[in-house]
Amino acid sequence: MPPSARPAPSATAPPARRSALRRLGEWCARHWLTVILLWLVALAGVQAANRAVGGSYSDDFSLPGTQAQQGRSVLQAHEPAAAGTSSQVVLHDAAQLTGFQPQIAGAVAALQQLPHVLSVQSPLPPPGQGPVPGGPLSADGLTGYLTVRFDTNPTLLGKDYLPGVDAAVAPLRAAGVQVEYGGPLGELARPAADDRSSEVIGFAVAVVVLLVGFGSAIAAGLPLLTALVAVVVGLGVLGLVAALSTFATVAPTLATMIGIGVGIDYALFLLTRHRQNLMDGVDPVASAGQAVATSGRAVLVSGCTVVIALSGLSVSGISFIAKLGAAAAVTVVSAVLGALTLLPALMGLIGRRMDRFAVRRPVAEAGGDGQGGDGRGGAWHRYARRVEARPWWYLVAGVVVLAVLSVPLFSIQLGHIGDGADSTDFTDRRAYDLMSQAFGPGSNAPLTVVVDQGAVPADARAGVQASVQRALTGLPGAASSTPPQTSPDGAVLFATVVPAGAPQDRATTDLVNRLADTVLPGAVAGSGARTYVTGNTAAQVDFLDIVSSRLVPIIAVVVGLAFLIILLVFRGVLVAVKAAVLNLLSIAASYGVVVAVFQWGWGGPALGVAGKVPIESYVPMMMFAIVFGLSMDYEIFLLSRVHEAWLRTGRSRDAVAHALEITARVITCAALIMVSVFAAFVVSDNVVIKMMGLGLAVSVLVDATVVRLLLVPAVMTLLGSAAWWTPRFLDRVLPHIDTEGVNS
């Protein structure tokens, strides 16, 4: 037998007793009532517990050791009234605001009495004086803002805090003054996120795809029901965990997005194998056990891969990002459990009635023309043969497509998406617009300069103050700056610098870095003073710098872990290398599309995004971990069937054609469903969710079409039997993992 027709000797293993997964599937199918009741109890229990003691979600996070955090700590220790988290209450009227002095004074006094408020600055100048240049009252006197400083992030205070703020400014609104909340207070005032429309759209498309793809109403409903129950249980668990630790506001939406996508995929993989077994005359209980023992293994390995990829986000060292990965991992785990237990129970309940309500000729693992997956004429089989005949043509075509889509990636600009990109339905967006029109865009990104001169001799502090003031005067990139003020104990200087650009502009980021790295250190050189730039914008710049510096290590860790998993599962070095390289190419293509749409503005307004925006700093990191994990779904599902056929026949080319024929339908349907689920989230009010939804949808689409239908068959054809090669020393140490369930 020639080498190309001989399976790898290390892949064979002696027959074993029925696997635990097969026994689990059969038990769940046989005792379907017990399993369904347990899931219903879990569903009701976690929801009740979540409502009783579940936590809330907030974007409050700290970056220990950064200069913004250190500066805030120094200022809080010496001048608490100037520290804390600041928000603006923006006022506007067609008449001079000085005509509303009693109402403004009353609002200042009432706000000052609220819990957690450190200080409130009125926009009005002293009686008899006009607006101060650079002050909180515009030159025309029509717009002003109160600066309210809190001892905590207002987003952590909950919706119950807002009535007190509304009551404090009620006399102003009653007088006809427009009042808007900016900054964190504006985020608190936003209506609760409601992504039900996205979920409905995704489910509706999934129903249509499943009905068209498989022809049965029951078969279409089971994956949706399984995914829905599993995700709701997972979200309940996440809410309970959120009571112990703070998760970002996007965490539940992200977890829902990922959970629904993988939940439908995993259930669909098992159900397709089960339906084919039923068509072949297998008993329903035995069929469910066989489906769990075979496709269920691929689901288990795939789920572990996704969780491991999400866990790789902890390498960032940023709890905010690590917790986003953990939140998504919760629903992935619940989706795997649902596919391996709840779905077999539903299979047992339905029995042989799976295709009773058929809308067309039922099919499962059939070829594209309805013929069986026997390698004798299916459309996908013939397509695979065409790829095998000209593998280099298909390989080059796929690489060219991915390369073109990746071009915008080379101009990517990471940053923070400011309030100016949000809908005008939000009060913080209206406050942003009023501030920009009256005071310039940089008024939405004030920077606080802090100079700790505790180590400076008392007689030299005046010189330090004068030097700092000179450094801030006429500073390039700054619209204005205030003279440095001294804390009551004289140990700290602090001043406000207003950038010329908007918060998300690259020029603002450059100004923060220039202040922190050169301007301020140069001003106090030789004095022993320490300088910091703090405030919300400075913290965001620090966050960006940290994320940018740790993106490469995270990519390396996730790629390395994925390589090891593929190597362990399929025992082929070149297969593992191929999986890693092709996934990197597909991720680069999805990055390119996101940059073109949001940063270049090619379609951003159509998605409800105002103007061009930078790519949110943590989005590429999150996308990479999620996409790399999800892409392994199709990789493992396809390669499992290739490997299964290779072990059975020893003919590498026939194995590729056979696997593509019997998996192309389910992979295509699964991909369409996941694309629709992700793409539906572009209607979200949150720009970051729009960005994530589009990026994930594009990545899955590219992965399931260009990668799975062009590149993988072409590469596997070119590699032949060498794809499963493993060095002898590695073969001895690698464990045998029966992914296809051939020994079950």
PyMOL commands that set and color helices and strands:
alter all, ss='L'
color gray80, all
select helices_A, chain A and resi 3-5+9-11+20-30+32-53+67-78+80-82+97-112+154-156+159-174+183-189+196-214+217-242+251-279+284-316+319-350+379-389+391-411+419-421+427-439+441-444+458-472+506-523+536-570+573-599+605-607+619-649+652-683+687-724+728-733
alter helices_A, ss='H'
color red, helices_A
select strands_A, chain A and resi 85-92+117-121+143-150+178-181+414-415+447-452+478-481+485-486+492-499+530-534+615-616
alter strands_A, ss='S'
color yellow, strands_A
deselect
rebuild
show_as cartoon
